[in-house]
Amino acid sequence: MDEDGTAEFITYTTRSVEESHDAIAAHYYDLRLEVAGPASEFCTTLGVVDLGSLVVGDVSFGTDVRMSFGEPGVYHVAVPLEGGFRLQQGRGDALFATPQRALFFDPVYGIAVDDWAPDCHSLTVKIDKAAVLHSLESLLGRPVRRPPRFEPYIDVSRGPGRSWAQLARWFLLDKELAHGLLRRPLIRGRLEQTLLEGLLLAADHSYRAELEGPPPPMRPAAVKRVMDAVQELPAEPYDAARLADIAQVSVRTLQEAFRKHVGVPPMAYVSEVRLDRVHGQLRASAPGSTTVAEVAYEWGFAHLGRFARRYRERFGETPSQTLRTSG
């Protein structure tokens, strides 16, 4: 994404394996790329639009290839537009992507791709895990203590899966327009959020049934005042009494309102917001510029063991793993 908040469009075409590797690594992950078919037919075509929390692209290689990679902190969805390929996630069973059945996978487990058909042309979407979690919490209207568990297949032949795949592909089509909507920061942000929320409504996961249930009730003004204050200044030294003062109600009333309308006590909500900020700071930190302990203490986490356990439960990786892949 450009510094002015507009989407960044980039297109590559090359017959060099090294240049192909570098282009994919620049926008997605470092990987091992091997030509398995006729080398004379190898030609990578890659189109990418960087939206910030998402990278949407399409890729073809002209011949059979094999790839392997791993990257914590992100999810990935692959939607073959033509052809297909086989994928294995960690030690799991082989999965097969087709134009009717997209694959949702988590690169932290290690991904191996083979049987990439010579005619395979695939839509490929990299998605930041923290952004997915934030969107899920917004849709549910409450904090989420455990990340969603996604099923590996998304039906893109009909219904919400097809709508989501078509929307993702539209992001690439918009690059042909000199003054398209994605070049307007306000619209880009809204469309980015639509794609994130649409994924949660199109894919099968552990919170899908709750998302399809009745919407959460409107929160009382007292609860909203506290949530807004914590989101704006999460590092402040809050305690129950100070939060009650912000809410303009008693401590007991605020506790009961948070349990009813948010699902956690007020101080637990403060902790969840701070965990999000720690995660964001670790991901943005330059290598060697800080330590997990420094960031944790900065955001008020004095017990590092308890902090590390809660962090892993929330983000699916340790704080040190996030920091090692930061920058």
C-alpha positions as CSV (number, residue, x, y, z in Angstrom):
1,M,0.0,0.0,0.0
2,D,1.3,3.5,-0.8
3,E,2.0,6.0,1.9
4,D,-1.0,8.0,1.0
5,G,-3.3,5.1,1.7
6,T,-4.1,4.2,-1.9
7,A,-3.8,0.7,-3.2
8,E,-0.6,-0.3,-4.9
9,F,-0.8,-2.3,-8.2
10,I,2.2,-4.2,-9.5
11,T,2.6,-6.7,-12.4
12,Y,5.4,-9.0,-13.2
13,T,6.2,-11.2,-16.2
14,T,9.4,-13.2,-16.3
15,R,11.0,-16.5,-17.4
16,S,13.6,-16.3,-14.7
17,V,13.0,-18.6,-11.7
18,E,15.1,-16.3,-9.5
19,E,13.1,-13.2,-10.5
20,S,9.9,-15.2,-9.9
21,H,11.0,-16.1,-6.5
22,D,11.9,-12.6,-5.6
23,A,8.6,-11.2,-6.8
24,I,6.5,-13.7,-4.9
25,A,8.7,-13.3,-1.8
26,A,8.4,-9.5,-1.9
27,H,4.6,-9.6,-1.6
28,Y,3.8,-12.9,-0.1
29,Y,6.5,-15.2,1.5
30,D,10.0,-16.4,1.1
31,L,9.7,-19.8,-0.6
32,R,11.3,-22.6,-2.4
33,L,10.3,-22.6,-6.1
34,E,11.1,-25.5,-8.3
35,V,10.2,-26.1,-12.0
36,A,8.8,-29.6,-12.4
37,G,7.6,-29.3,-16.0
38,P,9.4,-28.3,-19.2
39,A,11.7,-25.5,-18.3
40,S,11.3,-23.9,-21.8
41,E,7.6,-23.3,-21.0
42,F,8.2,-21.7,-17.6
43,C,6.9,-18.1,-17.6
44,T,5.6,-16.4,-14.4
45,T,2.8,-13.9,-14.7
46,L,2.0,-12.2,-11.4
47,G,-0.4,-9.3,-10.7
48,V,-0.6,-7.9,-7.2
49,V,-2.6,-5.2,-5.4
50,D,-1.4,-4.5,-1.8
51,L,-4.3,-3.3,0.4
52,G,-2.4,-3.3,3.8
53,S,-4.0,-6.1,5.7
54,L,-4.6,-8.0,2.5
55,V,-2.5,-8.8,-0.6
56,V,-4.7,-9.9,-3.6
57,G,-3.0,-11.3,-6.6
58,D,-3.2,-13.8,-9.5
59,V,-0.4,-16.0,-10.7
60,S,0.4,-18.5,-13.4
61,F,3.6,-20.3,-14.3
62,G,3.0,-21.9,-17.7
63,T,4.3,-25.3,-16.6
64,D,4.2,-27.6,-13.6
65,V,5.9,-26.2,-10.5
66,R,6.5,-27.2,-6.9
67,M,6.6,-24.7,-3.9
68,S,7.1,-24.8,-0.2
69,F,6.9,-22.0,2.4
70,G,5.9,-21.1,5.9
71,E,4.9,-17.8,7.3
72,P,3.3,-17.1,10.7
73,G,0.9,-14.3,11.3
74,V,-1.1,-14.7,8.1
75,Y,-3.9,-16.8,6.4
76,H,-4.0,-17.6,2.7
77,V,-6.8,-18.3,0.3
78,A,-6.1,-19.7,-3.2
79,V,-8.9,-19.8,-5.8
80,P,-7.9,-21.4,-9.1
81,L,-9.5,-19.6,-12.0
82,E,-8.3,-22.3,-14.3
83,G,-6.6,-25.7,-13.7
84,G,-5.7,-26.7,-10.2
85,F,-3.0,-27.9,-7.8
86,R,-2.4,-30.1,-4.8
87,L,-1.4,-28.8,-1.4
88,Q,-0.3,-30.3,1.9
89,Q,-0.4,-28.4,5.2
90,G,2.1,-29.7,7.7
91,R,1.5,-33.4,8.2
92,G,-2.2,-33.2,7.1
93,D,-3.8,-34.9,4.2
94,A,-3.4,-33.7,0.7
95,L,-5.8,-31.0,-0.4
96,F,-6.9,-30.3,-4.0
97,A,-7.8,-26.8,-5.2
98,T,-10.1,-26.5,-8.2
99,P,-12.1,-23.6,-9.8
100,Q,-15.1,-24.8,-7.8
101,R,-13.3,-25.4,-4.5
102,A,-10.9,-22.9,-3.1
103,L,-8.3,-23.7,-0.4
104,F,-8.0,-21.8,3.0
105,F,-4.7,-22.5,4.7
106,D,-2.4,-21.3,7.5
107,P,1.2,-21.1,6.4
108,V,2.5,-21.3,9.9
109,Y,2.2,-25.1,9.7
110,G,4.4,-25.3,6.6
111,I,2.9,-25.6,3.1
112,A,4.0,-27.8,0.2
113,V,2.4,-27.3,-3.2
114,D,2.8,-29.8,-6.1
115,D,0.9,-31.0,-9.1
116,W,0.5,-27.4,-10.2
117,A,-1.1,-27.9,-13.6
118,P,0.5,-26.2,-16.6
119,D,-2.7,-24.3,-17.3
120,C,-3.3,-23.3,-13.6
121,H,-4.1,-19.7,-13.1
122,S,-4.9,-18.9,-9.5
123,L,-6.3,-16.0,-7.5
124,T,-4.2,-15.8,-4.3
125,V,-5.0,-13.8,-1.2
126,K,-2.7,-13.2,1.8
127,I,-4.6,-12.0,4.9
128,D,-3.3,-10.7,8.2
129,K,-4.5,-12.8,11.1
130,A,-4.9,-9.8,13.5
131,A,-7.1,-8.1,10.9
132,V,-9.3,-11.2,10.6
133,L,-9.6,-11.4,14.4
134,H,-10.5,-7.7,14.6
135,S,-13.2,-8.1,11.9
136,L,-14.6,-11.1,13.7
137,E,-14.9,-9.2,17.0
138,S,-16.6,-6.3,15.2
139,L,-19.1,-8.7,13.6
140,L,-19.8,-10.5,16.9
141,G,-19.8,-7.4,19.0
142,R,-17.5,-8.9,21.6
143,P,-13.9,-9.8,22.2
144,V,-12.8,-13.2,21.0
145,R,-10.4,-15.2,23.3
146,R,-9.5,-17.9,20.8
147,P,-8.7,-17.4,17.0
148,P,-11.2,-19.0,14.6
149,R,-10.5,-22.5,13.3
150,F,-11.1,-22.6,9.6
151,E,-12.0,-25.5,7.5
152,P,-9.7,-26.1,4.5
153,Y,-12.2,-25.8,1.7
154,I,-14.4,-22.9,0.5
155,D,-17.2,-23.6,-2.0
156,V,-16.7,-20.8,-4.6
157,S,-19.2,-22.3,-7.1
158,R,-22.2,-20.7,-5.5
159,G,-23.5,-18.5,-2.6
160,P,-21.3,-16.4,-0.4
161,G,-18.1,-18.2,-1.4
162,R,-18.6,-17.3,-5.1
163,S,-19.5,-13.7,-4.2
164,W,-16.3,-13.4,-2.1
165,A,-14.1,-14.8,-4.9
166,Q,-15.7,-12.4,-7.4
167,L,-15.1,-9.5,-5.1
168,A,-11.5,-10.5,-4.6
169,R,-11.0,-10.7,-8.4
170,W,-12.6,-7.3,-8.9
171,F,-9.7,-5.8,-6.9
172,L,-7.3,-7.0,-9.6
173,L,-9.6,-5.8,-12.4
174,D,-9.7,-2.3,-11.0
175,K,-6.0,-1.9,-11.7
176,E,-6.9,-1.3,-15.3
177,L,-8.7,1.9,-14.4
178,A,-6.5,5.1,-14.2
179,H,-8.8,6.7,-11.6
180,G,-10.5,3.6,-10.1
181,L,-12.1,3.5,-6.6
182,L,-9.1,1.6,-5.1
183,R,-7.0,4.7,-5.7
184,R,-9.2,6.6,-3.3
185,P,-8.0,5.9,0.4
186,L,-11.5,6.2,1.9
187,I,-13.1,3.8,-0.5
188,R,-10.1,1.4,-0.4
189,G,-10.4,1.1,3.3
190,R,-14.1,0.3,3.2
191,L,-13.6,-2.3,0.4
192,E,-10.7,-3.9,2.3
193,Q,-13.0,-4.3,5.4
194,T,-15.7,-5.7,3.2
195,L,-13.4,-8.4,1.9
196,L,-12.3,-9.3,5.4
197,E,-15.8,-9.5,6.7
198,G,-17.0,-11.3,3.6
199,L,-14.4,-14.0,4.1
200,L,-15.8,-14.7,7.6
201,L,-19.3,-15.1,6.1
202,A,-18.1,-17.2,3.2
203,A,-15.7,-19.7,4.9
204,D,-16.6,-22.4,7.4
205,H,-15.0,-21.8,10.8
206,S,-15.6,-22.2,14.5
207,Y,-17.6,-18.9,14.8
208,R,-19.7,-19.3,11.7
209,A,-22.9,-20.4,13.4
210,E,-22.7,-17.5,15.8
211,L,-22.2,-15.1,13.0
212,E,-25.3,-16.4,11.3
213,G,-27.4,-16.0,14.5
214,P,-29.2,-12.9,15.5
215,P,-27.1,-9.7,15.7
216,P,-25.7,-8.5,19.0
217,P,-27.9,-6.0,20.9
218,M,-26.9,-2.4,21.0
219,R,-24.6,-1.6,23.9
220,P,-25.5,0.9,26.6
221,A,-23.9,4.3,26.5
222,A,-21.9,3.6,29.6
223,V,-20.3,0.5,28.1
224,K,-19.5,2.4,24.8
225,R,-17.9,5.2,26.7
226,V,-15.5,2.8,28.4
227,M,-14.7,0.9,25.2
228,D,-14.1,4.1,23.3
229,A,-11.8,5.4,26.0
230,V,-9.8,2.2,26.2
231,Q,-9.4,2.0,22.4
232,E,-8.1,5.6,22.3
233,L,-5.7,5.3,25.3
234,P,-5.1,1.6,26.1
235,A,-1.9,2.2,28.0
236,E,-3.5,4.3,30.7
237,P,-3.3,2.9,34.2
238,Y,-6.9,1.8,34.4
239,D,-8.6,0.1,37.3
240,A,-12.2,-0.8,38.0
241,A,-12.9,2.5,39.8
242,R,-11.5,4.7,37.0
243,L,-13.4,2.8,34.4
244,A,-16.6,3.3,36.4
245,D,-15.9,7.0,36.6
246,I,-15.5,7.1,32.8
247,A,-18.8,5.2,32.4
248,Q,-20.5,7.4,35.0
249,V,-22.0,4.4,36.8
250,S,-21.1,2.3,39.8
251,V,-18.4,-0.4,39.6
252,R,-21.0,-3.1,40.1
253,T,-23.3,-1.7,37.4
254,L,-20.4,-1.5,34.9
255,Q,-19.2,-5.1,35.7
256,E,-22.7,-6.4,35.1
257,A,-23.2,-4.4,31.9
258,F,-19.9,-5.6,30.5
259,R,-20.6,-9.2,31.2
260,K,-24.1,-8.9,29.6
261,H,-23.1,-6.8,26.5
262,V,-19.4,-7.6,25.9
263,G,-19.0,-11.0,27.4
264,V,-16.0,-10.2,29.6
265,P,-15.4,-7.9,32.6
266,P,-14.1,-4.4,32.0
267,M,-10.5,-5.0,33.0
268,A,-10.4,-8.2,30.8
269,Y,-11.5,-6.0,27.9
270,V,-8.6,-3.6,28.7
271,S,-6.2,-6.6,28.6
272,E,-7.6,-7.8,25.3
273,V,-7.1,-4.4,23.7
274,R,-3.5,-4.2,25.0
275,L,-2.8,-7.6,23.6
276,D,-3.8,-6.4,20.2
277,R,-1.5,-3.4,20.6
278,V,1.4,-5.6,21.6
279,H,0.8,-7.8,18.6
280,G,0.7,-4.8,16.3
281,Q,3.9,-3.3,17.8
282,L,5.8,-6.6,17.6
283,R,4.8,-7.0,13.9
284,A,5.9,-3.5,13.1
285,S,9.2,-3.5,15.0
286,A,12.5,-3.5,13.0
287,P,14.6,-6.6,13.7
288,G,16.8,-6.1,16.8
289,S,15.1,-2.8,17.8
290,T,13.3,-4.2,20.8
291,T,12.5,-7.3,22.9
292,V,9.3,-9.1,23.8
293,A,9.8,-8.1,27.4
294,E,10.2,-4.4,26.6
295,V,7.0,-4.3,24.6
296,A,5.0,-6.4,27.1
297,Y,6.1,-4.1,30.0
298,E,5.3,-1.0,28.0
299,W,1.7,-2.2,27.7
300,G,1.3,-3.1,31.3
301,F,2.0,-6.9,31.3
302,A,4.2,-7.6,34.3
303,H,3.9,-11.4,34.4
304,L,5.7,-12.5,31.3
305,G,4.7,-16.2,31.6
306,R,1.0,-15.4,31.8
307,F,1.3,-12.8,29.1
308,A,3.0,-15.3,26.7
309,R,0.4,-17.9,27.3
310,R,-2.5,-15.5,26.7
311,Y,-0.7,-14.2,23.6
312,R,-0.4,-17.6,22.1
313,E,-4.0,-18.5,22.8
314,R,-5.1,-15.3,21.0
315,F,-2.8,-15.2,18.0
316,G,-1.8,-18.8,17.5
317,E,2.0,-18.1,17.9
318,T,4.4,-16.9,20.6
319,P,5.4,-13.3,20.9
320,S,9.0,-14.1,19.9
321,Q,7.7,-15.8,16.7
322,T,5.9,-12.6,15.8
323,L,9.0,-10.5,16.6
324,R,11.3,-12.7,14.5
325,T,9.1,-12.2,11.4
326,S,8.5,-8.5,12.0
327,G,9.5,-5.5,9.9
